[in-house]
Amino acid sequence: MQEAFLVFITKISLYPTIIFTGLVMFVTLYWVVSLLGMTDMDSVDLGDAGGDVDVSNLSSTGFFTGLMLKFGLYGVPLIIILSLISLIGWLLSYLYTSFLHQNVDSGILYYLFGTGALIFVLVVSMWLTGLIISPIRKNIAKIPKRNSSSNVGKIAVVRTLSVTDKHGEAALNDGGAGLILKIRSDMSDNQLKQGDKVMLVEYLEDTNTYRVTPVKDK
């Protein structure tokens, strides 16, 4: 058992698998931190999640944005996309390391074939991730859109450790499953903390966030 574990550790530490091993560790840490309420989750907003995005002409977009549009990597939180790419890439590169890469011991061929495999695995991972999130994105589009400004005046509970003018989340009881909203505060002394009640006083459409003010318990 111990020998098999050591072999496993060795394989996931080899190039190019170690690249995806690092990505998996990063997204795992992010999920843990997010669940603890220490960060908020952003979405990849490259257009309407449910609409038809024109990818035939990407000259007006950046390379990274155009690449994500090309593979359909939009309309869901970025961390979900990264998680899928990391897991799929890790599995594919691990299989490559286990069955093919072991035939190349060292030297320039080792890194040449490894780099080729890294690029191939990354492209396949992005393509498969796009296929996986496509139905999710379409289902999200079918959900009736809420008027975000209608939440103004409601009371929510802070779920992140702190709230600043650039970071913060709050949970709002909407009578259903509940909503997780991005909130911002202009308070310089940063008094808001996890568990505090806040009132949503303004919806900032450009950033899809709410400006909040603390609510004192009576």
PyMOL commands that set and color helices and strands:
alter all, ss='L'
color gray80, all
select helices_A, chain A and resi 2-12+17-35+63-70+78-99+101-103+108-142+148-151
alter helices_A, ss='H'
color red, helices_A
select strands_A, chain A and resi 155-158+169-172+179-184+197-204+209-214
alter strands_A, ss='S'
color yellow, strands_A
deselect
rebuild
show_as cartoon
